């Protein structure tokens, strides 16, 4: 049975009207009373419906957008502002507003999602990530709440609408580019291995290495954060090996910038000493030196398609789950070079 304002009022020993004023953050209510009421709400698991004052409005005309934890770190990577630009463009055209989460850790993020769902604050949710065993995704599936994933779900794939690239194929293609240039010692630098995108890009790299009958070296696979600092740490590890790689497949452009900076400090020139390929085709990949050979995954279009699919699900509850694959393309620049034997 759902918890009501009266239940909260009884537990906090106040009038129901006081609970309503606390929810509205009325300045007429003392800090002590607010603290007591909010504790009662938390203890009882009560989530206020922010739209209860206007029951005639069936739709919030708002989309919840969930950043990976933490949002502060994620926004250091231009991928997220660009995918948000895509979501926002479609939302603006259809007169939806965005409710972007700012949860600090996984627990806070989960609580914010529950507030969005239980409080009817949004009509649907877009997850800007997909990771293994995600309690938020499980919760949204079990709640039968409209949501879309940017990325491939690890579980419940047949039940979930998602928008993604074929990351296995893209990674295989870009690794084959290095193989075609004559490289035999190719390393992979990926993000966290609990992210499905990292796993798929690693699989593509491994398939290309296997198909070319090259030696698989476990030391050539390094996982780090999708940040410049992650790239720097990966370089330190790879170039301390007895046989360092001559080429790198890096799962994100921002990590590639960290790699290039660290290589310069070590006196290793790109592409003369090592070839680098990357993913995402961020604007920085074209202006860095050397300019990066990278996979254009059409980030903006990922956001547009995610918003389009979510609004379709919101407006038609019977809309079946969809799998939207946005095409990729390798942009060839000057960070790769043929190996002469």
ZIDACOR-V664760 format. One line per field, one symbol per residue. ss: DSSP state (H for helix, E for strand, L for the rest). phi: phi as a letter, one per 40 degrees, with the letter a starting at -180 (. if undefined). psi: psi as a letter, one per 30 degrees, with the letter a starting at -180 (. if undefined). A space follows every 50 residues. Layout:
ss: ???
phi: ???
psi: ???
This chain:
ss: LLLLHHHHHHHHLLLHHHHHHHHLLLLLLLHHHHHHHHHHHHHHLLLLLL LLLLLLLLLLLEEEEELLLLHHHHLLLHHHHHHHHHHHHHHHHLLLEEEE LLLLLHHHHHHHHHHHHHLLLLLEEEELLLELLLHHHHHHHHHLLLEEEE LLLLLLHHHLEEEELLHHHHHHHHHHHHHHLLLLLEEEEELLLLEHHHHH HHHHHHHHHHHLLLLLLHHHEEELLLLHHHHHHHHHHHLLLLLLLLEEEE LLHHHHHHHHHHHHHLLLLLLLLLEEEEELLLHHHHHLLLLLEEEELLHH HHHHHHHHHHHHHHHLLLLLLLEEELLLEEELLLLLLLLLL
phi: .ccbccccdcccfbcdccccccdcfccccccccdccccccccccgcbccc bccbccccbcfbbcbbccccdccdccccdcdccccccccccccbgbbbbc cbdcbccccccccccccccfcbcabbccaabcfccccdcccccfccabbc hcccbfdccbcabaccccccccccccdccccgcbbbbbbbcdcccccccc ccccdcccccccfcccbdccbbbaccadcccccccdccccccbccbabbb caccccccccccccccgbcbcccacbbabhfcdcccccbccccacccfdd cdcccccccccccccbcccccbbbbccbacbcbbcbaccbb
psi: kkkleeeeeeefhlkeeeeeeeeghkffkleeeeeeeeeeeeefhkjkjf gffiffjfkfhkkkkjllkleeeeffjfeeeeeeeeeeeeeeeghklkjk lgkeaeeeeeeeeeeeeeghflflkkkglklkijfeeeeeeefhkklkkj lkkelgeffkklkllifeeeeeeeeeeeeffgkfiklkjlakggkeeeee eeeeeeeeeefghlkjjffgjkkllhleeeeeeeeeeegfleillflkjk gkeeeeeeeeeeeeefgkkkgefkkklalfhlfffffljlkkkljjgiee eeeeeeeeeeeeeefjfgklkljjjkllkkjkbgglkkkk.
